[in-house]
Amino acid sequence: MKIESKQIEEILLKKNYITERNLKEAKEFATQSRTDIVDYLLAQKLITKDLLGQALAEVYEIPYADLNSIPPTREQVSKIPEEIAKKHRIVIFTEDKDKVLLGTDDPLLATRFFKEVKDFFKGKEVEIAYSLTEDIESAFIYYRKSLTTRFSNIIGSQRRIAPEIIEEIVDEALIHKASDIHFEPHEKEVFIRLRIDGVLQEAGRFPKKYYENILNRVKVEAHLRIDDHFSAQDGAIRYIQEEKGRIVDLRVSVVPTLDGEKIAIRVLAEYVRGFSLSDLGLSDHDQELLTEASKKPFGMILVTGPTGSGKTTTLYAVLKMLNRPGVNVTTIEDPVEYKILGVNQIQVNPQTNLTFAKGLRSIFRQDPDIILVGEIRDDETAEIAVNAALTGHLMLSTFHANDAATAIPRLLEMNIEPFLLSSTLEVIIAQRLVRRICENCRYSYTLKLSTLKSRFKEAEKYFTDEDNTLYQGKGCTNCGGSGFKGRTAVFEFIKSTPEMKELILQNPSSRQVWTLARKQGSVSMFEDGIAKVKNGITTIDELLRVSAPPENNFVKTSSKKKA
């Protein structure tokens, strides 16, 4: 039975989880942005998922089983046969010699077949508790055999080998929230690797003799040429999971290698749909700064960083906040990562000569209030984007630069007039993604300053004590033994103050920009990361993997603009 939002609201109010004012704000936001009230309450951290679970449990008048904080082991899950567990939506939460407590996200379904369930625990008292659906699904992962084993079963059955293997691989990627899937042909086998939390991990392998049919299947679904084996090709697949009612867009790249054609698939934005500014890892100060800039009627907000650093996710979170019935929001992207209700989204198409620049010119005739350009890649796009921001539009875009300070001289080198950039730029954000320590197995330890200095020589600038308390993950079933689960971002903000606008007019170097930004309170990505290290969000080694102290980032660059 699906619980109505009204029932959840009543429980949250009755138990003082939220106030009348919280609920009113949530309803107003949900109406304006066409989102769910509960999504708003979670995004604003007015409630946690655990409090939501407790509220839902109270609707059913049963206890709450927090499978997220106390995840069941593989042995616990395996005690109930897969068919029975999925049929009744149940997982063992606790068990002793006299009693078993089962977690379920559908108490009415579980109770309906209670006798069948009790047969597995003869002599013990069986009770049920409510658990969140996402936690139940996470526990069900333990029923899945290894990908290599499933490949062998499919091949042994001699059924539809190619489509079934592809389906298993994509499903595995979605379960583990992978951002990319790699099919890597070698001499005798094809390796499947998934990029999970930014790191590639081998997921399985199968004999190479079956690869040609799988490759051709992917090419057909992605609308690529199956007779071309020596060219790089790009395409897209819309993957539909009918049983879950889920649609996932996949971006496909095929390139020839010495051992055959390699496939790389980007899983597009399936995991960022619910992201808001508060989910990104922004500090309170940075979130306030970004919110302030995004509420201005015109100007430019730039997000910089390498591919895969979460730039688009940040901009989508801003768009989600700005998307209102009273404004016209238009985007031009390559690719459109996911559809946003109420936003007009344009897909770049080189075959029809629809480039960023040409699409952006067309958008002006569509009466936009807010424009998102997926990426500023060339001088023409940069010029049009700056002029759009100057003529009464709020412009959001991404830009490839190593840090926030470098973005300004790079834009000036793209033949943007300094007075135009000075007039339009509101804020520059640089970011990188770091893995989060698994909350289930996180523990603290003491590290000497001398040990930290051996890892990076500037350590004493960021750690003043001889003994420093840091955190890391032991590795558990919840995080697959890695000690990490999920990712967050480290940020660097440069606000366009009157002094910064004056400096831009002088064609500054990146060092000059950063020197002024520092005086005005900007914090480097590395320093933002150090704060997250000290707060137990990530590890020092993970931070050093993706970032470096700002004093190492700047080299001498020409401040002269190209002729």
N, C-alpha and C positions, 0 to 999 in steps of 0.2 A: 504494500500500500504506500503510495507516494504521500508524504506529509505536505500539507498545504503551507505556503509561506505565512499565512495568517496565524496558524498554530505555532509556528516557530517564533514569530514576533511576540505572541502572547506569553510564551514561556520565558523568552529572554527578558521581557519587561517584568513579569511576575517574580522572577528570581533575581531581579536587579542586576542582570548581566549587562544591560544597557539602560539608558535613561530615555524618557519621552523625547528629549531634545535630540539624542542620537538617532532615534527611530525617524523623527521628522526629517533630519538632514539626509538620512539614508534614502527615504522615500523620494525626496526632492531630487537627489542625485540620480537615483534609479530611473525616475521619469524622464529627466533631461538627457541622460546618456544611454537609455534603453538597456540597462543592466539590471542584475538581480540585487535586491536589498542586502541579502546575506553576503554577496561578493563585496559590496561596499563596506560592510561592517568588518569583514576580514581584512580588506585592503588597508583600512584606516586603523587596524589593530585595536578596534573597540571590543572585539571578541577574538578569541583564538579558536583554532579548529577543535581543541579539546573542550572548550566551553560550548561550542556548537554541538559536539557529540553528546555532552551531558544534557543539553537542552532537548535534543532529539530523543534521548533515552527517557527523559521525563514525560515526553508526549506518549511514549509507549508504556510508561510506568514500570520500567525495569532498570537495573543498574547500567552503568556505562563501562565498557571494556576498552581501554585505551591501547589499541594494538600498535600505535605509532611509538609511544614511549616505552612500551614493553612488548616488542615484536615477538611472535611465537617462533620457536626453533623449527628447523626442517623436520625433526623427529615428532614434534607436536602436531604439525600440519599433516604429516604422513600417516598418523594414527587413524585418520578418517579417510576412507577411499575417495579418490578424486571425484568420481561420479556422484557420490552421496554428498560430499562437501559442497560442490557447485550447485547441486539440485536444491539443497536446503540453505545455501549461502551461510555456511557455518565454519568456524575455526576454533580450535581449542585455545582458550585464553589462560586458564589455570586448571590444574588437576592435582589432586592428592588422593590418598587411599580411600576416602569416603565420598568425595564430591568432584564434579567436573563443571566448570563454567565455560559456556560456549559464547563466542562473539558472533553476531550476525547483523547484517544491515537490513534484514527483512524479518523482524520477529514474528509476524503473522504467518509467513511461509514456513519458518522454522518450527513454530508451534503446531502447525497443521500436520506435519509429519513427525511429531515428537516421538511417537512409539518406535518408529524405524530407527531414529537416531539413538534412542536409549538402549537399543539392542547391542550397540557397540560398547556400552559401558555398564554391563551387568553388575549389579550389586552396588552401584554408585548412584548418588543423587545427582541428577542433571538439571542445571539451570541455564537460562540464556540471558545475555546482556547485549546492549546495542553497541555496534562498532561502525565507524564511518566506512562508506563504500570503498574509498581509495585504499584504506588500510586492509580491508578484506581482500581486495584484488592484489595488493602487494604480497599478502601471505600466500595466495594461490600460485604465485610464481614458483614456489617450491615443487609443485606438481610437474613442472616442465622438465623434460629430459634435456640433456645437452643438445645443442644444435647439430653437432656431428652425428649423434645417435638418431635424431629425427631425420637427418638426411639419409642415413643408412636404411631406416624403415621405409621411407618414401621410395628409394631406389629398389629396395627388395620387393615392394608391392607391385612394381612395374605399372603403376597407374600413371597419372598425369604428372610426370616427374618435374618438368620445368616449371609449370605454374605453381605446384605445391611447394617446391623448394623456395621460389621467390616469395610466396606468401609467408612461409615460416620465417624467412630472413627479415622481412619488413615487420612482421608481428613482434619478433624478438627486439628489433630496434625501437619500436614504439613502447614496449613494456619497460625497457631500460632507459627510455628517454634519450636515445642516441641522436646526435645532430647529423651524423653522416654514416653511410654504409659503403664499404669498399669491397669490391669483388676483385681479388688479386690473383691472376693466373700464374702458376709456376710450371716447372717441367712436367710434373705428374699430377699435381693437385691444384685446386683453387682454394685460396684462403679467403675467409669472410672476416673482416674486421669492422668493429663499430667504434665510433668516436663517442665516448661517454664521459661527460664532465670535462670535455676538452682533450681527453687522452685516448689514443687508439688502443683497442683491446681485441685480441683474436677471439672470435665467437664460435668458429667452426670451420670445417673444410670438407670438400667432397672430391671424388675423382675427376680429373680434367676431361675425360671423354664425354661427360654429360654437360660440359660448359657451353658448347656451341649452341645447343637448343635453348639453354637459359639466356645466353647473350642475345640470340635472335628474338626471344620472347620479350626481353626488356626493350630491344630496339623497336619492335612493332608497337608496343604499348606507348613508347615515348615518341612515336612518329619519326623514327630515324631510318636511314637506308640500311637494309640488311646486306646489300651486296657490296658495300664500301667498307673495306677492312683496313685501310691505310690512312684514313683522315680522322681528325678529331671531330666529334659530333656532339651537339647539345640538344636536349629535349626535355619534356616534362610528362609526368604521369599523375593522374588523379586516382588515388588508391582509396577504395571504399570498403570499410569494414561494416557489412550489413548488420551483423548480429549486435554490434555496439552503436550503430547509427552514427559512425564517425567517418568523416572524409578528410584525407590527408593528401596534401600536394607534395610531390617528389620532383626534385630537379635532377636530371640525369646528365652525366658527362661520360662519354666513351672516348678513350684515346688508345692508339696502338702502342704496344710495348714489345720487347723481344720475345716474350713468351705468350703473346696473344693480346687481345683487346681488354683493357682494364675498365671496369665500370666504377664510377663514384656517384653516389646518390646523396643529395642533401635533403634531409627531412625538414620541410619548411614550417617553422613556427608553430607546430602543434602544441608546444609546451609553454607558449608565452601569451596565449589568448587572455588569461585572467590577470596578466601583470599590470600593476599600477605603479606609480612612482615609489610608493613605500615598499614595494617588493624588490626594488633594484639594488638596494644596498647603499642608498644615498644617506649621508649624514643629515641631521635636521637642518643645518645651515645651508647645505647644498640643495636640499629639496626646496627650501624656502626661496633660494635664489632662482632655481629653475622655474618654480611656480610663478614667481614675480615676472620673469622674462616672458613666459608663455602667455601671460594675461595682457600683454601689450598689444595694441591693434596692428602694429607693423614692426618690422625689424627682422633680424636673422639669428637663428639659433643653429649652431654647427656642432655636430658630434664627430670626433675624430678617433681613429684607432685602426689597427690592422683588420683584415678579414676575420670574421668569427669572434670579434671582441664584444658583441652585443649592442652595436650602435643602433641597428634597426629596432631592437627590442626597446631601447630607451626612447626612441622617437615615437614608437607605437604607444608607449605608456603615456607620453605627452598628448598624442592625438586622442587617446581614449578620454583623457581629462577635458580636452577642448571640444570634443564632438558634442554639439548641442543642436537642437532643432532650428535655432535661429541663425546658424552660420553655414556657409558652403565650404566644405573641406574637400580639396581635390589633391590627389597624389599622382606622381608618375614614378614608377618603380621598375627595377629589373633584378629579380622578378617581383611580382606582387606576392608577398610572403603569406599573408592570410587576409581574408575579406573582413572588413569592418563595416558593420551595419550603419548606414547613414553617410558613409564616406564614398566619394566618387574616385575610383582607383583606375589608373591607366597603366597598361603593361607596355614597356618598351618593346618594339618589334623592328629589328634591323631590316628584315625582309621587305617591309612596307615603308622603309625609311622613317619610321617613327622613333627618333632618337630622343634623348633627354632634352636637348636644345629645342628641337622642333615641337615636341610635346608640350614643353614649358611655354612656348610662344602661343600654342593653341589654348592652353589653360587660361591665359589672360582674357580670352573672349568668352569664358564660361562663368564670369562674375564670381571669382573665388574670394573668400575671406582669408583662408588659411591654405597654404600650399606646402606639400612635402615632396622634395626631390630626392629620390633614392640615393643618388651620389653625384657630387660635382666632379666630373671627370676631365673636363677640358675648358679652355678659355671661354668658348662661346656660352656654355652652360653657366659658368661662373658669372659672366657679365649679365646674363638675363636674370639669374637668381638675385644678384645684388640690386638690379633695377626693380625687380618685383618687390623686394623688401623696402625699397625707397618710395614706391608708389602706392603705399597703403596696404600691403599684404604682410601677414606673418609668414615668414619663410623658414621651414625646417629642412635640414639636409645633413648628409654625412660627407666626410672628406677624409682622404687618406693622409695622415700625418702622424709622426711618432708621439707627439705630445701637443698640448694646447697651444703653447707658445710658438711652435713651428708653423702652425696653421696660418698665422698672419703674414709672415714673409712669403710663404708659398702662394697664398692668394694674390699678393701684390705682384709676384713673379708671373702670375697668369693674366697680367695686363689689366687688373682691376685698379681703377684710379684710387689713390689713397683717401681722397676726400669722400668718395662714395662708400668705401669700406668703413671708414670712420663713422659715417652717418647712419649706417644700417646695422652694424654688428652689435648684438646684445650680449651674447654669452658664447664662449667656446668650451666644450666639454671634451676631455680626453678620457678614455677608459680602457681597461683590460679585464678579462675574466679570470678569477681564481677559484679553485675548488674549495668548497666548504668542508670543515671537519664534520664527520658524522656525529650527530648529537647523541646517538645511542651508545657510542663507545668512546666518547671524548674523555680525556683525562689530562690533568695538569702535571707538569714536571718543572724542575728548576734547571736553568741553564746559566753557566758562568759567562760573564761579560767577555772574558778572554776567548771562550769558545765561539761566541757570536762574532768577535773580531776576526777570528780565523775564517769565518764564512763570508763576511764583507767588512772591509777595513773601516767603514764609516759608522760601525755599530754604536760606538760611544756617543754619537750625536743623537741617537734615538733611544738608547737604553742607558740610564744614569746609575742604576744599581749594579753592584757586583754580582748579586744573585737575582735572576729574573724568572718570574713564573710565566711559562708558556704552555701551549696546549697542542695535543695531537690526538689522532684516533688510533685505537688498538687494532681495529679491523674486526668486523663482526658480520653476522649473516645479513644484517640490515643494509650494509654498504658493500657486500660482496668481498669483504676482507681487505678493502683498499684503505679504510680509515677516512674516506671522503664520501660525501653524498650531496649532490647538487653543486651549484656554483653561485657566486655573487660577483659583483664588480668592484674594482677600485677606481676612483675618479679623481680628476683634476679639473678645476673650474677656473676660467679667467673671465671676469666680468668687464664689460666695456664701460669703464668710468670716464668722466671728463678728461682725466689725466691720460688714460689709455687711448682715448680718441685723439688727443693731441700728439701722442707718441706715434700713432699709426700714420699721421700726416708726414712723419719724418723718415718713412721707409725703414723701420727698425729691423735689427737682427732678432733672431729668436731669443738670444741671451738678454738683449735689452728689454724685450717684452716680458720675459720671465722675472727679471730683476724688479721691474715696476709692479708686476702682479704679486710678487712676494711681499713687497712693501705694503701692498693693499690687502694682505691677508690670505692670498691664495695658498692652498695646500697641495703639494705634489701628489701624484698617484702613489708614490712609494710611501709617503707619510700617511695617506689615507689607509694604505695597506697595513702599515705598522700599527695603526689604531685597531684594525680588525684582527691583527695577530695578538695584540695584548688583550682583546676582548674574547679571544677563544673562537673566532669565526673561521680563521684559516691559519696555516702554519708559516713560519718564517721561510722555510725552504720553498713552499709553494709561491710565496710572494716574490722571492728572488728569481724564481723560474720565469715570471712574466714581467717583472719590473726591476728598475735599478734606481739608486739614489739620484736625485735630480742633478747633482753636480757632475754626474758621469754622462748626462744626456746631451750636453751642448758642445758642438764643435764650431769652429769659425765658419760662418756662412756669409755669403755676399748679401748686403742690404740693398744692392742696386737692382732696380727693376729692369727686366728685359726690354730691349728696344722694340 
